[in-house]
Amino acid sequence: MKINVHFTNHHFDDMYFTGKTSVAIDVLRATTVIVTALVNGAREVIPVNSVDFAMKISGNTFGGQTILGGERNTKMIEGFTLGNSPLEYTPEIVAGKSVVLYTTNGSKAIVKAKFSEIQYICCFNNLPAIANHLCLLNKDVEINCAGTNGNFNMEDAICAGRLINEMMNFDNTIEISDEGKASLNLNKSFGKNILKMLRNSEHGKLLIENGFADDLKICSGYGISNLIPYYVSGSIKKYDAEIVNNINNETKISEDAEEK
């Protein structure tokens, strides 16, 4: 089992992740929002890579049961119902709804890896559950950090390092890439106090300046959820092994039919 970490994904084309097991991380704040929305009863989260596509989807599907959420440069987008604060995604607002999510970095990173065999969504909130699940899966893993505008950021790299560290507690024979080793060291040096780290990160400081200090408290919550979100066929849902196996079987049947 090998773990590759990518501090940014802008240098990959969409086909890089084809057939691979991947994990998307955008601690501040997209993957935290996704976990929060699903915990609070959202039917699904549909990540998109443009505002125009978000508006198109919301206008054409689900008979009014769709909510537009996200941000551009930390601020809620005009015409959207919600921003990108996990505090906004309450049960009263999202339960039973499909959330179309556009964010500056996170939703784009998830869409970038849309051809993964299966893609999981990770933040500090559900990290131990993801680590345990990946070890049970026992497949090579691509950890896809959203970064910031195509560049490295501290919080995603440290989350990746913490994920690897948790996985090593289950299996110390895991092979780790160079970026993975670097993320482990960053977690060791700066990850002891997650909230402090987030407050001192560049993006954390920007969020504080823009009035989102309370978001950092939510995003720093460690292991507070056992939810395992996965992306398949354009949307993110709660992981259900039986459903995923059925999807994989249907895909295999379809591929076999095409070969014949």
C-alpha positions as CSV (number, residue, x, y, z in Angstrom):
1,M,0.0,0.0,0.0
2,K,1.5,3.3,-1.1
3,I,0.3,6.9,-0.2
4,N,1.0,9.8,-2.6
5,V,0.4,13.3,-1.4
6,H,-0.1,16.2,-3.8
7,F,0.1,19.7,-2.2
8,T,-1.7,21.1,-5.3
9,N,-3.4,19.5,-8.2
10,H,-3.2,22.3,-10.9
11,H,-0.4,20.5,-12.7
12,F,-2.5,17.4,-13.3
13,D,-4.9,16.8,-16.1
14,D,-8.3,15.3,-15.3
15,M,-7.1,11.8,-16.4
16,Y,-4.4,11.5,-13.8
17,F,-6.7,10.1,-11.1
18,T,-8.5,7.7,-13.4
19,G,-9.1,4.3,-11.7
20,K,-7.3,5.5,-8.5
21,T,-8.5,5.8,-4.9
22,S,-8.2,9.4,-3.9
23,V,-8.9,11.6,-0.9
24,A,-9.8,15.3,-1.3
25,I,-8.7,17.7,1.5
26,D,-9.7,21.4,1.8
27,V,-9.8,22.1,5.5
28,L,-10.7,25.8,5.1
29,R,-13.4,25.2,4.3
30,A,-15.0,23.1,1.5
31,T,-14.4,19.6,2.8
32,T,-15.5,20.7,6.3
33,V,-18.7,22.1,4.8
34,I,-19.3,18.9,2.9
35,V,-19.0,16.8,6.0
36,T,-21.1,19.2,8.0
37,A,-23.9,19.3,5.4
38,L,-24.1,15.5,5.2
39,V,-24.0,15.1,8.9
40,N,-26.9,17.6,9.1
41,G,-29.0,15.6,6.7
42,A,-28.2,16.9,3.2
43,R,-29.2,14.4,0.6
44,E,-26.0,15.0,-1.4
45,V,-23.4,17.7,-2.2
46,I,-22.7,18.4,-5.9
47,P,-19.3,20.0,-6.3
48,V,-18.8,22.2,-9.4
49,N,-15.9,24.0,-10.9
50,S,-17.6,27.2,-12.1
51,V,-20.3,29.6,-10.9
52,D,-22.2,29.3,-14.2
53,F,-22.4,25.6,-13.9
54,A,-23.7,25.9,-10.4
55,M,-26.5,28.2,-11.5
56,K,-27.4,25.9,-14.4
57,I,-27.6,22.8,-12.2
58,S,-29.7,24.6,-9.5
59,G,-32.1,25.8,-12.1
60,N,-32.7,22.5,-13.8
61,T,-32.9,19.8,-11.2
62,F,-34.6,18.4,-8.2
63,G,-37.8,20.6,-8.3
64,G,-36.7,23.3,-5.9
65,Q,-34.9,20.9,-3.5
66,T,-31.5,22.4,-4.4
67,I,-29.5,24.9,-2.4
68,L,-26.6,26.9,-3.9
69,G,-23.7,27.2,-1.6
70,G,-20.1,28.4,-1.8
71,E,-17.8,31.4,-2.1
72,R,-15.5,33.4,-4.2
73,N,-12.5,34.8,-2.3
74,T,-14.1,33.8,1.1
75,K,-17.4,35.8,0.4
76,M,-20.8,34.4,-0.5
77,I,-21.6,34.7,-4.2
78,E,-24.5,36.9,-5.3
79,G,-27.5,34.8,-6.0
80,F,-26.4,31.9,-3.7
81,T,-28.3,30.8,-0.7
82,L,-25.3,30.0,1.5
83,G,-21.7,30.8,1.7
84,N,-18.8,28.5,2.6
85,S,-19.2,28.6,6.4
86,P,-20.0,25.2,8.0
87,L,-22.0,27.1,10.6
88,E,-24.6,28.0,7.8
89,Y,-25.3,24.3,6.9
90,T,-27.7,23.6,9.7
91,P,-30.3,20.7,9.7
92,E,-33.1,23.2,9.3
93,I,-31.6,24.5,6.1
94,V,-30.0,21.5,4.4
95,A,-31.9,18.4,5.6
96,G,-33.2,16.5,2.6
97,K,-31.7,19.0,0.1
98,S,-29.1,18.7,-2.6
99,V,-26.4,21.3,-2.1
100,V,-24.6,22.5,-5.2
101,L,-21.2,23.7,-4.0
102,Y,-18.7,26.0,-5.7
103,T,-15.6,27.2,-3.9
104,T,-12.4,28.9,-5.0
105,N,-10.3,25.8,-4.4
106,G,-12.0,22.8,-2.8
107,S,-14.9,22.0,-5.2
108,K,-12.4,22.4,-8.1
109,A,-10.0,19.9,-6.5
110,I,-12.8,17.4,-6.1
111,V,-14.0,17.8,-9.7
112,K,-10.3,17.5,-10.9
113,A,-10.3,13.9,-9.5
114,K,-13.8,13.0,-10.8
115,F,-12.4,10.0,-12.7
116,S,-11.1,8.3,-9.5
117,E,-12.4,4.8,-9.0
118,I,-13.7,6.2,-5.7
119,Q,-12.9,9.6,-4.1
120,Y,-13.3,10.3,-0.4
121,I,-13.7,13.7,1.3
122,C,-11.6,14.4,4.4
123,C,-11.2,17.1,6.9
124,F,-10.1,17.1,10.5
125,N,-13.7,16.4,11.6
126,N,-13.8,13.0,10.1
127,L,-10.1,12.2,9.6
128,P,-9.9,9.1,12.0
129,A,-12.8,7.5,10.3
130,I,-11.3,8.1,6.8
131,A,-7.9,6.7,8.0
132,N,-9.5,3.5,9.4
133,H,-11.6,3.0,6.2
134,L,-8.6,3.4,3.9
135,C,-6.6,0.9,5.9
136,L,-9.4,-1.6,5.6
137,L,-9.6,-0.9,1.9
138,N,-5.9,-1.6,1.6
139,K,-5.4,0.2,-1.8
140,D,-2.9,2.7,-2.9
141,V,-4.1,6.2,-2.1
142,E,-3.7,9.6,-3.8
143,I,-4.2,12.5,-1.2
144,N,-5.4,15.5,-3.2
145,C,-4.8,18.8,-1.3
146,A,-6.8,21.7,-2.7
147,G,-4.2,24.2,-1.7
148,T,-4.8,27.9,-2.3
149,N,-5.0,29.2,-5.9
150,G,-2.7,26.5,-7.2
151,N,-0.2,26.9,-4.4
152,F,0.7,25.0,-1.2
153,N,-1.1,25.8,2.0
154,M,-0.2,24.7,5.5
155,E,-3.6,23.4,6.7
156,D,-4.2,20.9,3.9
157,A,-0.6,19.6,4.1
158,I,-0.9,19.1,7.8
159,C,-4.3,17.4,7.5
160,A,-2.7,15.0,4.9
161,G,0.2,14.4,7.4
162,R,-2.2,13.6,10.2
163,L,-4.2,11.3,7.9
164,I,-1.0,9.3,7.1
165,N,0.0,9.3,10.7
166,E,-3.3,7.8,11.7
167,M,-3.0,5.2,8.9
168,M,0.4,4.2,10.1
169,N,-1.1,3.5,13.5
170,F,-3.1,0.7,11.8
171,D,-0.3,-0.4,9.4
172,N,3.3,0.7,9.8
173,T,4.4,-1.0,6.5
174,I,2.7,1.7,4.4
175,E,5.0,3.2,1.7
176,I,5.0,7.0,1.6
177,S,5.9,9.4,-1.1
178,D,8.3,12.3,-0.6
179,E,5.5,14.8,-0.3
180,G,3.8,12.4,2.2
181,K,7.0,12.4,4.3
182,A,7.1,16.1,4.2
183,S,3.4,16.3,5.3
184,L,4.2,14.0,8.2
185,N,7.0,16.3,9.4
186,L,4.7,19.3,9.1
187,N,2.1,17.7,11.2
188,K,4.7,16.7,13.8
189,S,6.0,20.3,13.9
190,F,2.9,22.3,13.6
191,G,-0.1,20.0,14.1
192,K,-0.2,19.5,17.8
193,N,-2.7,22.3,18.3
194,I,-4.9,22.3,15.3
195,L,-6.9,25.5,16.1
196,K,-3.7,27.5,16.8
197,M,-2.3,26.2,13.5
198,L,-5.4,27.3,11.6
199,R,-5.4,30.7,13.2
200,N,-1.7,31.2,12.2
201,S,-2.1,30.0,8.6
202,E,-2.3,32.5,5.8
203,H,-5.9,31.5,4.9
204,G,-6.9,31.3,8.5
205,K,-5.8,34.9,9.1
206,L,-7.7,35.9,6.0
207,L,-10.9,34.3,7.3
208,I,-10.5,35.9,10.7
209,E,-10.1,39.3,8.9
210,N,-13.3,38.7,7.0
211,G,-15.3,37.8,10.1
212,F,-15.1,34.0,10.0
213,A,-13.1,33.3,13.2
214,D,-15.8,30.9,14.5
215,D,-15.4,28.8,11.4
216,L,-11.9,27.9,12.5
217,K,-13.2,26.4,15.7
218,I,-15.5,24.1,13.6
219,C,-12.8,23.2,11.1
220,S,-10.4,22.3,14.0
221,G,-12.7,19.8,15.6
222,Y,-10.8,16.5,15.5
223,G,-12.6,13.2,15.0
224,I,-16.0,14.6,15.9
225,S,-17.7,12.6,13.1
226,N,-17.5,9.1,11.8
227,L,-19.1,10.1,8.4
228,I,-17.3,8.9,5.3
229,P,-18.4,11.0,2.3
230,Y,-17.6,9.6,-1.2
231,Y,-17.9,11.1,-4.7
232,V,-19.5,9.1,-7.4
233,S,-21.4,10.0,-10.6
234,G,-21.1,13.7,-10.0
235,S,-22.2,14.0,-6.3
236,I,-21.0,13.3,-2.8
237,K,-23.0,11.1,-0.5
238,K,-22.7,9.3,2.8
239,Y,-20.7,6.1,2.3
240,D,-22.7,2.9,2.2
241,A,-20.7,-0.2,1.4
242,E,-23.6,-2.0,-0.2
243,I,-24.5,0.9,-2.5
244,V,-20.8,1.4,-3.5
245,N,-20.4,-2.3,-4.3
246,N,-23.5,-2.2,-6.5
247,I,-22.2,0.9,-8.4
248,N,-18.8,-0.8,-8.9
249,N,-20.5,-4.0,-10.1
250,E,-22.7,-2.0,-12.5
251,T,-19.6,-0.2,-13.8
252,K,-17.7,-3.5,-14.3
253,I,-20.7,-5.0,-16.2
254,S,-20.9,-2.0,-18.4
255,E,-17.2,-2.2,-19.2
256,D,-17.4,-5.9,-19.9
257,A,-20.3,-5.3,-22.3
258,E,-18.4,-2.6,-24.1
259,E,-15.4,-5.0,-24.6
260,K,-17.7,-7.6,-26.1
